[in-house]
């Protein structure tokens, strides 16, 4: 059996390895709940994942990079579009 060649690092892998993990805090969890109430009251259904992502970005003062601007119209949330 031939030996397996070492895996080459790809650009996506390099990008993923450069990312920093940000834990979900109690504050972010509470904010996600408030955001759910707010947006449900406006007649908009957002996924729990999107609400948590927005809440973590807001509580940690992070910029969210996304092409999905329609689900991230929260006040104070800084967005950056993908190229």
C-alpha positions in Angstrom: 0.0 0.0 0.0 1.4 3.4 -0.9 2.0 5.9 1.9 -0.4 8.8 2.1 1.1 12.0 1.0 0.9 14.8 3.5 -2.1 17.1 3.0 -1.3 20.4 1.4 -2.7 23.5 3.1 -5.4 25.1 1.0 -6.4 28.7 1.1 -9.7 27.8 2.8 -7.9 25.8 5.4 -5.5 28.7 6.0 -8.4 31.0 6.4 -10.2 28.7 8.9 -7.0 28.3 10.9 -6.6 32.0 11.2 -10.0 32.5 12.8 -10.4 33.1 16.5 -13.1 31.3 18.5 -15.4 33.6 20.4 -17.5 31.8 23.1 -21.2 32.6 23.5 -21.5 34.5 26.8 -24.6 34.8 29.0 -24.9 38.4 27.9 -25.0 37.4 24.2 -27.5 34.6 24.9 -29.8 37.1 26.7 -29.4 39.6 23.8 -30.3 36.9 21.3 -33.6 36.3 23.2 -34.3 40.0 23.1 -33.5 40.2 19.4 -35.9 37.3 18.8 -38.7 39.1 20.6 -38.0 42.3 18.8 -37.9 40.8 15.3 -40.9 38.5 15.9 -42.8 41.6 16.9 -41.9 43.1 13.5 -43.2 40.0 11.8 -39.8 38.7 10.8 -38.7 35.1 11.7 -34.9 34.8 12.1 -33.0 31.5 12.8 -31.6 31.0 16.2 -28.1 30.7 14.6 -28.4 34.1 13.0 -29.7 35.6 16.2 -26.8 34.1 18.2 -24.2 35.3 15.6 -25.6 38.8 15.7 -25.7 38.9 19.5 -22.1 37.7 19.8 -21.0 40.3 17.3 -22.9 43.0 19.2 -21.7 42.1 22.7 -18.1 41.6 21.6 -18.0 44.7 19.2 -17.1 42.5 16.2 -17.8 43.1 12.5 -19.9 40.5 10.8 -18.7 39.5 7.3 -21.7 38.2 5.4 -23.6 38.3 2.1 -26.8 37.8 4.1 -27.5 41.4 5.0 -31.3 41.0 5.1 -31.2 38.8 8.3 -28.7 41.1 10.0 -30.4 44.5 10.1 -29.9 44.9 13.9 -29.2 48.4 15.2 -25.5 48.8 16.0 -24.4 45.7 14.2 -21.4 46.4 11.9 -21.5 44.5 8.6 -18.9 44.0 5.9 -19.8 42.4 2.6 -17.9 39.5 1.1 -15.9 40.4 -2.0 
